Amino acid sequence: MRVSLSTCCFSVLFLLLFAGVPTSAQSDIYKYVDANGVIHFTNVPTTSEFKMHRKEGGDRLTIHEVIRHYSRYFRLEEALVRAVIKVESDYNPAAVSRAGAIGMMQLIPKTAHLLKVNDPLDPEQNIRGGSHYLRMMLDQFEGDLDLALAAYNAGPTAVRQHGGVPPYAETIRYLTKVKYYLDYYRSRREVI
């Protein structure tokens, strides 16, 4: 088979021009809709307003990846977020409590609204909101884990009114369970 010089030159030129050009690079994509309804996309979220839109390669994130992402973003120990989810809902994204708390991290509607969680049954939004709230409680109670967990369960007002962990049986059981699972996840480092 004969190949003309012009065809050969074109092929070499094509290879030289496009060999170093990357094809469509893939990266996680985050989405944010501002107050004016404008949609913003980024691969580097600058605020907690951005939510995971699409994982690199187009796949949705696993629950473990969502937990890891928001644990890091809100400077929380991953084992702590996992323990709270285990105790709050046993990883059931459709969980609804008698008190009206919703989703994996059991956000009450008022808290969900405050944290800009539009769909508390969406695991990604719920974990983002719950992780944010947990960080707020840790900051509010100067890193005291018992007080932060008590506030997550009974509310920060109850913790302040009682000058510590409220003497509620439910809150005391909650603290015991979360700390048990915190130790469990710390020691196991298992993947969900």
Backbone as ProteinMPNN parsed JSONL, in Angstrom:
{"seq_chain_A": "MRVSLSTCCFSVLFLLLFAGVPTSAQSDIYKYVDANGVIHFTNVPTTSEFKMHRKEGGDRLTIHEVIRHYSRYFRLEEALVRAVIKVESDYNPAAVSRAGAIGMMQLIPKTAHLLKVNDPLDPEQNIRGGSHYLRMMLDQFEGDLDLALAAYNAGPTAVRQHGGVPPYAETIRYLTKVKYYLDYYRSRREVI", "coords_chain_A": {"N_chain_A": [[0.851, -1.175, 0.0], [0.62, 2.137, -0.884], [1.473, 5.238, 0.517], [0.87, 8.596, 0.279], [3.137, 11.395, 0.326], [2.02, 13.767, 1.257], [-0.169, 12.841, 2.778], [1.16, 11.449, 4.771], [2.646, 13.546, 5.932], [0.549, 15.141, 6.885], [-0.577, 13.401, 8.807], [1.559, 13.205, 10.624], [1.755, 15.909, 11.392], [-0.786, 16.251, 12.556], [-0.581, 14.493, 14.754], [1.494, 15.774, 16.158], [0.313, 18.237, 16.771], [-1.934, 17.539, 18.354], [-1.179, 15.642, 20.21], [-0.167, 16.497, 22.681], [-2.318, 17.785, 23.745], [-4.713, 17.732, 26.174], [-7.527, 15.577, 26.449], [-11.02, 15.901, 27.2], [-10.891, 16.692, 30.465], [-11.736, 15.142, 33.508], [-13.522, 15.946, 36.469], [-14.705, 16.325, 39.838], [-17.836, 17.917, 40.128], [-19.402, 20.733, 41.441], [-22.409, 22.359, 42.471], [-24.297, 25.35, 42.777], [-27.084, 27.316, 43.544], [-27.873, 30.604, 43.408], [-29.455, 33.372, 45.255], [-30.776, 34.763, 43.289], [-31.487, 32.879, 41.514], [-29.529, 32.093, 39.769], [-27.431, 29.666, 38.415], [-24.487, 28.239, 39.559], [-21.476, 26.59, 38.764], [-18.686, 24.635, 39.796], [-15.409, 23.214, 40.162], [-14.027, 23.478, 42.402], [-15.219, 24.025, 45.327], [-16.029, 26.958, 47.132], [-17.541, 27.729, 49.237], [-19.899, 26.452, 51.697], [-22.267, 26.435, 50.442], [-22.155, 25.301, 47.955], [-23.036, 22.253, 46.441], [-22.474, 18.777, 45.951], [-22.633, 17.913, 42.636], [-21.999, 16.277, 40.443], [-20.015, 13.433, 40.397], [-16.571, 12.795, 39.615], [-16.208, 11.321, 36.488], [-18.886, 11.027, 36.18], [-20.413, 9.479, 37.897], [-22.554, 8.99, 40.753], [-21.832, 9.946, 44.1], [-20.862, 7.629, 46.642], [-22.39, 6.863, 49.821], [-20.397, 6.718, 51.749], [-18.353, 8.231, 50.526], [-19.583, 10.743, 50.447], [-19.855, 11.256, 53.176], [-17.125, 11.298, 53.89], [-16.268, 13.516, 52.36], [-17.8, 15.742, 53.445], [-17.088, 15.56, 56.109], [-14.395, 16.248, 56.044], [-14.644, 18.801, 54.902], [-16.048, 20.234, 56.874], [-14.303, 20.006, 58.952], [-14.413, 17.743, 60.683], [-14.165, 14.707, 62.524], [-14.266, 11.814, 60.64], [-15.23, 9.371, 61.662], [-16.868, 10.283, 63.71], [-19.007, 11.569, 62.374], [-20.045, 9.368, 61.051], [-20.805, 7.829, 63.274], [-22.828, 9.435, 64.407], [-24.723, 9.369, 62.331], [-25.286, 6.609, 62.325], [-26.512, 6.266, 64.872], [-28.6, 8.14, 64.746], [-30.207, 7.39, 62.477], [-29.609, 4.854, 61.566], [-28.455, 4.702, 59.081], [-30.549, 5.113, 57.3], [-31.919, 6.766, 54.707], [-34.533, 7.637, 54.436], [-35.604, 7.985, 56.91], [-37.845, 9.148, 59.397], [-38.567, 10.808, 62.299], [-40.652, 10.602, 65.305], [-40.797, 13.166, 66.246], [-40.544, 14.622, 63.962], [-38.064, 14.886, 62.768], [-35.833, 14.49, 60.037], [-34.389, 12.245, 57.649], [-30.976, 10.962, 57.171], [-29.275, 12.178, 59.099], [-31.132, 13.165, 60.727], [-32.503, 15.835, 60.616], [-34.348, 18.532, 61.888], [-37.122, 20.294, 60.446], [-36.866, 23.163, 60.759], [-34.136, 23.509, 61.357], [-33.041, 22.352, 59.059], [-33.914, 24.2, 57.149], [-32.541, 26.508, 58.034], [-29.945, 25.689, 57.458], [-29.978, 25.596, 54.763], [-30.87, 23.287, 53.493], [-32.624, 21.919, 51.13], [-33.919, 19.547, 50.449], [-34.328, 17.354, 52.744], [-34.459, 14.604, 52.65], [-32.716, 13.83, 50.749], [-29.748, 12.164, 50.658], [-27.132, 13.346, 50.325], [-27.559, 16.142, 50.7], [-28.625, 16.061, 53.28], [-26.537, 14.963, 54.828], [-24.622, 16.929, 54.413], [-25.912, 19.134, 55.649], [-26.316, 18.111, 58.29], [-23.667, 17.619, 59.082], [-22.656, 20.205, 58.994], [-24.218, 21.38, 61.008], [-23.389, 19.892, 63.215], [-20.713, 20.734, 63.344], [-21.211, 23.416, 63.979], [-22.296, 23.113, 66.556], [-20.11, 21.996, 67.932], [-18.329, 24.156, 67.738], [-19.787, 26.114, 69.1], [-19.823, 25.081, 71.683], [-17.191, 25.057, 72.38], [-15.595, 22.886, 71.457], [-16.193, 20.794, 73.164], [-17.105, 17.59, 73.207], [-19.181, 16.05, 74.452], [-21.035, 18.05, 75.215], [-21.581, 19.184, 72.704], [-22.733, 17.003, 71.33], [-24.935, 16.549, 72.988], [-26.278, 18.931, 72.535], [-26.804, 18.633, 69.816], [-28.676, 16.632, 69.973], [-30.659, 17.42, 71.951], [-30.846, 20.121, 71.653], [-29.236, 23.333, 71.619], [-30.141, 25.267, 73.427], [-31.274, 23.838, 75.56], [-28.979, 22.645, 76.601], [-27.554, 24.893, 77.484], [-29.398, 25.927, 79.36], [-29.356, 23.935, 81.319], [-26.789, 24.001, 82.082], [-24.969, 22.177, 81.12], [-24.905, 18.731, 80.057], [-28.201, 17.919, 79.45], [-30.475, 16.431, 81.836], [-31.941, 14.402, 80.531], [-33.279, 11.259, 79.813], [-33.286, 10.227, 77.194], [-31.327, 11.819, 75.903], [-29.031, 11.178, 77.38], [-28.835, 8.427, 76.811], [-28.43, 8.715, 74.074], [-25.905, 10.026, 73.94], [-24.281, 7.989, 75.016], [-24.604, 5.943, 73.095], [-23.672, 7.181, 70.69], [-20.992, 7.682, 71.37], [-20.124, 5.069, 71.763], [-20.341, 4.021, 69.117], [-18.611, 5.798, 67.886], [-16.115, 5.062, 68.971], [-16.12, 2.476, 67.948], [-16.108, 2.889, 65.085], [-13.718, 4.294, 64.884], [-11.86, 2.324, 65.594], [-12.314, 0.28, 63.76], [-12.292, 1.352, 61.184], [-13.794, 0.835, 58.924], [-15.303, 0.492, 55.69], [-18.331, 1.782, 54.546]], "CA_chain_A": [[0.0, 0.0, 0.0], [1.396, 3.377, -0.988], [0.95, 6.395, 1.238], [1.467, 9.795, -0.306], [3.917, 12.226, 1.231], [1.127, 14.741, 1.893], [-0.942, 12.132, 3.795], [2.103, 11.161, 5.841], [2.931, 14.824, 6.608], [-0.666, 15.531, 7.598], [-0.683, 12.523, 9.974], [2.585, 13.616, 11.587], [1.347, 17.223, 11.891], [-1.933, 16.004, 13.427], [-0.059, 13.92, 15.996], [2.261, 16.797, 16.863], [-0.589, 19.266, 17.274], [-2.914, 17.091, 19.325], [-0.635, 14.657, 21.157], [0.001, 17.114, 23.999], [-3.547, 18.445, 24.176], [-5.52, 16.791, 26.935], [-8.936, 15.476, 26.09], [-11.846, 16.443, 28.268], [-10.487, 16.268, 31.793], [-12.888, 14.95, 34.365], [-13.329, 16.391, 37.826], [-15.954, 16.461, 40.556], [-18.494, 19.184, 39.816], [-20.276, 21.207, 42.498], [-23.431, 23.262, 41.951], [-24.902, 26.27, 43.741], [-28.09, 28.212, 42.969], [-27.887, 31.776, 44.285], [-30.764, 33.941, 45.584], [-31.409, 35.24, 42.058], [-31.772, 31.736, 40.659], [-28.417, 31.839, 38.857], [-26.753, 28.425, 38.747], [-23.028, 28.322, 39.498], [-20.789, 25.31, 38.802], [-17.252, 24.738, 40.032], [-14.757, 21.984, 40.598], [-13.395, 23.825, 43.675], [-16.206, 24.796, 46.086], [-15.446, 27.961, 48.025], [-18.429, 27.86, 50.398], [-20.734, 25.273, 51.932], [-23.443, 26.561, 49.588], [-21.977, 24.396, 46.823], [-23.385, 20.872, 46.719], [-21.963, 17.848, 44.947], [-23.551, 17.756, 41.504], [-21.603, 15.072, 39.71], [-18.697, 12.924, 40.746], [-15.685, 12.553, 38.484], [-16.652, 10.171, 35.709], [-20.329, 11.08, 36.033], [-21.098, 8.63, 38.86], [-22.949, 9.624, 42.009], [-20.983, 9.566, 45.222], [-21.391, 6.693, 47.62], [-22.616, 7.492, 51.125], [-19.086, 6.843, 52.395], [-17.644, 9.364, 49.91], [-20.256, 11.973, 50.897], [-19.448, 11.444, 54.579], [-15.716, 11.702, 53.895], [-16.17, 14.875, 51.814], [-18.299, 16.761, 54.37], [-16.277, 15.507, 57.337], [-13.201, 17.07, 55.782], [-15.037, 20.184, 54.642], [-16.432, 20.881, 58.134], [-13.262, 19.719, 59.935], [-14.949, 16.785, 61.64], [-13.649, 13.348, 62.415], [-15.182, 10.998, 59.844], [-15.85, 8.388, 62.551], [-17.917, 10.966, 64.463], [-20.169, 11.743, 61.489], [-20.6, 8.032, 60.85], [-21.461, 7.423, 64.519], [-24.077, 10.192, 64.529], [-25.665, 8.81, 61.35], [-25.68, 5.277, 62.801], [-27.44, 6.399, 65.989], [-29.776, 8.92, 64.341], [-31.1, 6.776, 61.48], [-29.068, 3.573, 61.117], [-28.16, 4.897, 57.651], [-31.789, 5.096, 56.519], [-32.133, 8.122, 54.195], [-35.953, 7.988, 54.491], [-36.039, 7.972, 58.309], [-38.58, 10.301, 59.929], [-38.837, 10.536, 63.715], [-41.949, 11.063, 65.831], [-40.706, 14.616, 66.423], [-40.478, 15.256, 62.649], [-36.697, 14.963, 62.25], [-35.851, 13.829, 58.731], [-33.189, 11.818, 56.937], [-29.894, 10.212, 57.794], [-28.766, 12.864, 60.288], [-32.323, 13.589, 61.461], [-32.629, 17.292, 60.709], [-35.705, 19.041, 62.019], [-37.329, 21.221, 59.323], [-36.334, 24.504, 61.039], [-32.679, 23.425, 61.212], [-32.773, 22.116, 57.636], [-34.1, 25.49, 56.467], [-31.426, 27.358, 58.453], [-28.727, 25.2, 56.813], [-30.239, 25.604, 53.314], [-31.11, 21.931, 53.012], [-33.929, 21.979, 50.469], [-34.518, 18.22, 50.465], [-33.651, 16.605, 53.802], [-34.443, 13.176, 52.339], [-31.581, 13.59, 49.859], [-28.623, 11.86, 51.558], [-26.026, 14.305, 50.211], [-27.952, 17.39, 51.359], [-28.815, 15.802, 54.694], [-25.218, 14.802, 55.458], [-24.009, 18.264, 54.407], [-26.558, 19.93, 56.691], [-26.033, 17.548, 59.604], [-22.249, 17.848, 59.384], [-22.531, 21.638, 59.263], [-24.816, 21.63, 62.315], [-22.492, 19.297, 64.205], [-19.582, 21.664, 63.462], [-21.711, 24.589, 64.707], [-22.426, 22.764, 67.979], [-18.753, 21.88, 68.478], [-17.79, 25.516, 67.877], [-20.55, 26.823, 70.133], [-19.462, 24.544, 72.996], [-15.733, 25.09, 72.47], [-14.991, 21.584, 71.193], [-16.609, 19.777, 74.142], [-17.891, 16.617, 72.448], [-20.415, 15.702, 75.16], [-21.985, 19.161, 75.11], [-21.975, 19.318, 71.3], [-23.668, 15.912, 71.018], [-26.173, 16.818, 73.732], [-26.945, 20.018, 71.815], [-27.304, 18.057, 68.565], [-29.844, 15.824, 70.304], [-31.695, 18.115, 72.728], [-30.835, 21.536, 71.314], [-28.259, 24.115, 72.396], [-30.804, 25.989, 74.511], [-31.395, 22.912, 76.698], [-27.642, 22.477, 77.182], [-27.24, 26.123, 78.233], [-30.301, 26.032, 80.515], [-28.961, 22.964, 82.345], [-25.372, 24.189, 82.403], [-24.268, 20.945, 80.737], [-25.761, 17.729, 79.426], [-29.514, 17.877, 80.12], [-30.717, 15.141, 82.5], [-32.981, 13.67, 79.813], [-32.883, 9.865, 79.572], [-33.013, 10.06, 75.762], [-30.06, 12.472, 75.581], [-27.964, 10.393, 78.001], [-28.695, 7.222, 75.969], [-27.88, 9.164, 72.798], [-24.463, 10.232, 74.123], [-23.654, 6.681, 75.211], [-24.602, 5.23, 71.812], [-22.782, 7.843, 69.73], [-19.607, 7.453, 71.789], [-19.838, 3.658, 71.485], [-20.08, 3.875, 67.686], [-17.412, 6.57, 67.577], [-14.994, 4.158, 69.257], [-16.218, 1.358, 67.005], [-15.642, 3.316, 63.762], [-12.302, 4.634, 64.994], [-11.054, 1.118, 65.65], [-12.546, -0.583, 62.598], [-12.003, 2.071, 59.936], [-14.408, 0.056, 57.853], [-16.014, 1.228, 54.645], [-19.774, 1.524, 54.521]], "C_chain_A": [[0.89, 1.23, 0.0], [0.701, 4.491, -0.24], [1.65, 7.615, 0.677], [2.202, 10.584, 0.762], [3.007, 13.219, 1.951], [0.289, 14.072, 2.981], [-0.061, 11.851, 5.006], [2.397, 12.43, 6.644], [1.735, 15.287, 7.429], [-0.808, 14.708, 8.882], [0.313, 12.918, 11.043], [2.22, 14.958, 12.197], [0.186, 17.084, 12.871], [-1.468, 15.468, 14.781], [0.704, 14.954, 16.815], [1.351, 17.844, 17.489], [-1.451, 18.779, 18.429], [-2.4, 16.077, 20.349], [-0.525, 15.246, 22.561], [-1.244, 17.781, 24.527], [-4.393, 17.436, 24.939], [-6.945, 16.757, 26.396], [-9.736, 15.924, 27.291], [-11.455, 15.863, 29.619], [-11.734, 16.139, 32.659], [-12.539, 15.381, 35.778], [-14.686, 16.425, 38.506], [-16.528, 17.843, 40.261], [-19.473, 19.504, 40.942], [-21.202, 22.271, 41.923], [-23.979, 24.116, 43.095], [-25.883, 27.151, 42.999], [-28.203, 29.401, 43.915], [-29.306, 32.318, 44.462], [-31.507, 34.438, 44.353], [-31.735, 34.103, 41.09], [-30.676, 31.41, 39.661], [-27.681, 30.586, 39.331], [-25.258, 28.599, 38.534], [-22.458, 26.91, 39.602], [-19.309, 25.567, 39.066], [-16.696, 23.352, 40.341], [-14.028, 22.212, 41.929], [-14.379, 24.67, 44.479], [-15.528, 25.732, 47.077], [-16.299, 28.208, 49.261], [-19.232, 26.579, 50.55], [-22.025, 25.325, 51.122], [-23.368, 25.601, 48.399], [-22.269, 22.973, 47.262], [-22.814, 20.009, 45.601], [-23.027, 17.681, 43.864], [-23.252, 16.477, 40.748], [-20.182, 14.707, 40.096], [-17.887, 12.712, 39.477], [-16.11, 11.267, 37.781], [-18.159, 10.104, 35.574], [-21.096, 10.233, 37.034], [-21.498, 9.438, 40.085], [-22.011, 9.133, 43.104], [-21.663, 8.493, 46.069], [-21.612, 7.451, 48.926], [-21.278, 7.704, 51.835], [-18.313, 8.039, 51.84], [-18.259, 10.7, 50.321], [-19.848, 12.278, 52.338], [-18.003, 11.93, 54.647], [-15.578, 13.161, 53.435], [-16.602, 15.917, 52.853], [-17.599, 16.714, 55.723], [-15.046, 16.392, 57.169], [-13.573, 18.54, 55.64], [-15.356, 20.927, 55.945], [-15.48, 20.555, 59.286], [-13.794, 18.841, 61.071], [-14.248, 15.444, 61.459], [-14.703, 12.513, 61.672], [-15.922, 9.985, 60.715], [-16.985, 9.009, 63.364], [-19.169, 11.136, 63.607], [-20.837, 10.392, 61.266], [-21.358, 7.561, 62.086], [-22.791, 8.144, 64.702], [-25.123, 9.64, 63.559], [-26.176, 7.451, 61.821], [-26.741, 5.381, 63.891], [-28.72, 7.119, 65.563], [-30.741, 8.126, 63.461], [-30.718, 5.367, 61.059], [-28.899, 3.572, 59.592], [-29.398, 4.809, 56.757], [-32.074, 6.511, 56.019], [-33.588, 8.574, 54.269], [-36.486, 8.035, 55.918], [-36.733, 9.28, 58.679], [-38.957, 9.956, 61.365], [-40.231, 11.007, 64.107], [-41.967, 12.584, 65.975], [-40.584, 15.368, 65.094], [-39.077, 15.452, 62.103], [-36.596, 14.04, 61.038], [-34.455, 13.417, 58.285], [-32.128, 11.179, 57.798], [-29.362, 10.852, 59.069], [-29.882, 13.538, 61.075], [-32.39, 15.096, 61.702], [-34.093, 17.665, 60.908], [-35.892, 20.094, 60.928], [-36.749, 22.622, 59.545], [-34.811, 24.535, 60.85], [-32.299, 23.218, 59.753], [-32.882, 23.42, 56.86], [-32.941, 26.439, 56.773], [-30.151, 26.991, 57.697], [-28.865, 25.088, 55.297], [-30.267, 24.194, 52.733], [-32.519, 21.924, 52.445], [-34.674, 20.651, 50.512], [-33.813, 17.366, 51.507], [-33.667, 15.093, 53.59], [-33.342, 12.826, 51.346], [-30.352, 13.356, 50.737], [-27.487, 12.876, 51.511], [-26.364, 15.604, 50.937], [-28.065, 17.194, 52.866], [-27.48, 15.68, 55.419], [-24.482, 16.132, 55.478], [-24.582, 19.105, 55.546], [-26.25, 19.431, 58.09], [-24.588, 17.761, 60.031], [-22.007, 19.315, 59.727], [-23.055, 21.948, 60.672], [-23.937, 21.063, 63.435], [-21.263, 20.18, 64.42], [-20.007, 22.903, 64.243], [-21.803, 24.3, 66.204], [-21.046, 22.611, 68.631], [-18.124, 23.257, 68.683], [-18.47, 26.255, 69.024], [-20.154, 26.366, 71.548], [-17.966, 24.254, 73.102], [-15.081, 23.709, 72.367], [-15.361, 20.489, 72.172], [-17.57, 18.813, 73.454], [-19.198, 16.269, 73.139], [-21.462, 16.806, 75.024], [-22.478, 19.341, 73.677], [-22.972, 18.24, 70.912], [-24.997, 16.101, 71.75], [-26.973, 17.917, 73.032], [-27.513, 19.518, 70.492], [-28.6, 17.302, 68.834], [-30.973, 16.637, 70.938], [-31.808, 19.596, 72.397], [-29.87, 22.309, 72.191], [-28.881, 24.88, 73.554], [-30.915, 25.108, 75.749], [-30.049, 22.729, 77.386], [-27.279, 23.706, 78.013], [-28.112, 26.246, 79.486], [-29.892, 25.103, 81.652], [-27.492, 23.096, 82.738], [-24.538, 22.958, 82.094], [-25.232, 19.999, 80.048], [-27.093, 17.699, 80.167], [-29.778, 16.49, 80.709], [-31.853, 14.343, 81.856], [-32.465, 12.261, 79.522], [-32.506, 9.655, 78.1], [-31.646, 10.643, 75.388], [-28.88, 11.69, 76.174], [-27.738, 9.099, 77.215], [-28.037, 7.57, 74.641], [-26.359, 9.333, 72.887], [-23.727, 8.899, 74.244], [-23.534, 5.933, 73.879], [-23.628, 5.866, 70.819], [-21.326, 7.591, 70.104], [-19.196, 5.988, 71.593], [-19.486, 3.492, 70.006], [-18.872, 4.692, 67.229], [-16.17, 5.705, 67.829], [-14.958, 3.004, 68.257], [-15.659, 1.756, 65.639], [-14.175, 3.734, 63.785], [-11.436, 3.379, 64.91], [-11.165, 0.269, 64.382], [-12.094, 0.056, 61.295], [-12.588, 1.342, 58.734], [-15.153, 0.967, 56.885], [-17.469, 0.807, 54.68], [-20.115, 0.781, 53.259]], "O_chain_A": [[1.814, 1.336, 0.807], [-0.513, 4.668, -0.348], [2.879, 7.661, 0.609], [1.92, 10.455, 1.953], [3.205, 13.484, 3.136], [0.055, 14.685, 4.022], [-0.504, 12.003, 6.145], [2.401, 12.407, 7.875], [1.898, 15.774, 8.548], [-1.126, 15.261, 9.935], [-0.023, 12.966, 12.227], [2.36, 15.136, 13.407], [0.18, 17.738, 13.914], [-1.912, 15.94, 15.828], [0.568, 15.0, 18.037], [1.592, 18.288, 18.611], [-1.679, 19.52, 19.385], [-3.134, 15.701, 21.264], [-0.773, 14.54, 23.538], [-1.241, 18.296, 25.646], [-4.75, 16.391, 24.395], [-7.488, 17.767, 25.95], [-9.155, 16.295, 28.311], [-11.665, 14.678, 29.88], [-12.667, 16.934, 32.548], [-11.408, 15.206, 36.232], [-15.711, 16.542, 37.836], [-15.788, 18.821, 40.158], [-20.271, 18.659, 41.346], [-20.828, 22.998, 41.003], [-24.105, 23.654, 44.229], [-25.559, 27.681, 41.936], [-28.578, 29.244, 45.077], [-30.252, 31.782, 43.885], [-32.735, 34.527, 44.365], [-32.205, 34.343, 39.978], [-30.858, 30.55, 38.799], [-27.348, 30.463, 40.51], [-24.814, 29.044, 37.476], [-22.905, 26.119, 40.433], [-18.748, 26.571, 38.625], [-17.429, 22.443, 40.731], [-13.483, 21.277, 42.515], [-14.391, 25.894, 44.346], [-14.583, 25.352, 47.769], [-15.839, 28.823, 50.224], [-19.25, 25.73, 49.658], [-22.793, 24.363, 51.116], [-24.395, 25.143, 47.899], [-21.813, 22.533, 48.317], [-22.688, 20.449, 44.459], [-24.177, 17.348, 44.152], [-24.153, 15.691, 40.452], [-19.281, 15.544, 40.119], [-18.441, 12.479, 38.402], [-16.342, 10.245, 38.428], [-18.67, 9.201, 34.912], [-22.326, 10.259, 37.029], [-20.865, 10.441, 40.416], [-21.468, 8.031, 43.026], [-22.888, 8.463, 46.191], [-21.084, 8.547, 49.113], [-21.054, 8.748, 52.449], [-17.686, 8.778, 52.599], [-17.54, 11.678, 50.521], [-19.535, 13.42, 52.675], [-17.696, 12.87, 55.38], [-14.856, 13.944, 54.052], [-15.865, 16.866, 53.119], [-17.527, 17.731, 56.413], [-14.707, 17.182, 58.05], [-12.903, 19.416, 56.188], [-14.99, 22.091, 56.111], [-15.8, 20.794, 60.451], [-13.642, 19.157, 62.251], [-13.799, 15.105, 60.364], [-15.879, 12.511, 62.037], [-17.118, 9.764, 60.524], [-17.963, 8.329, 63.673], [-20.277, 10.872, 64.074], [-22.064, 10.292, 61.292], [-22.429, 6.965, 61.969], [-23.777, 7.529, 65.109], [-26.282, 9.465, 63.933], [-27.372, 7.174, 61.727], [-27.749, 4.676, 63.851], [-29.811, 6.735, 65.985], [-31.954, 8.178, 63.668], [-31.431, 4.746, 60.271], [-29.165, 2.577, 58.918], [-29.29, 4.464, 55.58], [-32.433, 7.378, 56.816], [-33.861, 9.771, 54.175], [-37.698, 8.116, 56.118], [-36.275, 10.368, 58.327], [-39.591, 8.931, 61.616], [-40.901, 11.712, 63.353], [-43.015, 13.215, 65.843], [-40.528, 16.598, 65.08], [-38.904, 16.115, 61.08], [-37.186, 12.96, 61.009], [-33.476, 14.129, 58.507], [-32.335, 10.893, 58.977], [-29.03, 10.146, 60.022], [-29.637, 14.358, 61.96], [-32.339, 15.563, 62.84], [-34.97, 17.179, 60.193], [-34.919, 20.729, 60.522], [-36.196, 23.21, 58.615], [-34.27, 25.469, 60.259], [-31.352, 23.831, 59.261], [-32.041, 23.714, 56.01], [-32.421, 27.097, 55.872], [-29.367, 27.868, 57.334], [-27.984, 24.553, 54.624], [-29.762, 23.94, 51.64], [-33.496, 21.925, 53.194], [-35.901, 20.621, 50.601], [-32.81, 16.721, 51.201], [-32.953, 14.371, 54.286], [-33.063, 11.648, 51.124], [-29.951, 14.249, 51.484], [-26.935, 13.232, 52.552], [-25.549, 16.114, 51.705], [-27.651, 18.057, 53.641], [-27.312, 16.233, 56.506], [-23.79, 16.44, 56.448], [-23.836, 19.714, 56.313], [-25.957, 20.225, 58.984], [-24.313, 18.048, 61.196], [-21.244, 19.628, 60.641], [-22.422, 22.682, 61.431], [-23.77, 21.694, 64.479], [-20.82, 20.357, 65.555], [-19.25, 23.393, 65.081], [-21.434, 25.139, 67.026], [-20.844, 23.054, 69.762], [-17.461, 23.493, 69.693], [-17.816, 26.934, 69.817], [-20.151, 27.162, 72.487], [-17.536, 23.342, 73.808], [-14.137, 23.402, 73.095], [-14.893, 19.359, 72.031], [-18.709, 19.171, 73.154], [-20.234, 16.197, 72.479], [-22.631, 16.532, 74.752], [-23.657, 19.619, 73.456], [-23.959, 18.528, 70.234], [-26.061, 15.841, 71.188], [-28.199, 17.841, 72.947], [-28.597, 19.94, 70.09], [-29.518, 17.328, 68.014], [-32.12, 16.547, 70.501], [-32.76, 20.254, 72.815], [-29.699, 21.987, 73.367], [-28.216, 25.117, 74.562], [-30.677, 25.572, 76.864], [-29.981, 22.664, 78.613], [-26.756, 23.576, 79.12], [-27.621, 26.625, 80.549], [-30.061, 25.445, 82.822], [-27.013, 22.385, 83.621], [-23.514, 22.721, 82.735], [-26.258, 20.424, 79.517], [-27.121, 17.478, 81.378], [-29.349, 15.485, 80.142], [-32.631, 13.689, 82.55], [-31.344, 12.093, 79.04], [-31.52, 8.982, 77.8], [-30.893, 10.022, 74.639], [-27.841, 11.558, 75.527], [-26.595, 8.709, 76.975], [-27.196, 6.824, 74.139], [-25.62, 8.85, 72.03], [-22.671, 8.711, 73.641], [-22.488, 5.361, 73.575], [-22.847, 5.162, 70.18], [-20.508, 7.312, 69.227], [-18.036, 5.709, 71.289], [-18.461, 2.898, 69.672], [-18.188, 4.308, 66.281], [-15.279, 5.634, 66.983], [-13.892, 2.61, 67.784], [-14.822, 1.041, 65.087], [-13.465, 3.542, 62.798], [-10.405, 3.372, 64.237], [-10.201, -0.387, 63.986], [-11.576, -0.622, 60.408], [-11.965, 1.245, 57.676], [-15.572, 2.07, 57.237], [-17.791, -0.372, 54.824], [-21.28, 0.458, 53.028]]}, "name": "protein", "num_of_chains": 1, "seq": "MRVSLSTCCFSVLFLLLFAGVPTSAQSDIYKYVDANGVIHFTNVPTTSEFKMHRKEGGDRLTIHEVIRHYSRYFRLEEALVRAVIKVESDYNPAAVSRAGAIGMMQLIPKTAHLLKVNDPLDPEQNIRGGSHYLRMMLDQFEGDLDLALAAYNAGPTAVRQHGGVPPYAETIRYLTKVKYYLDYYRSRREVI"}
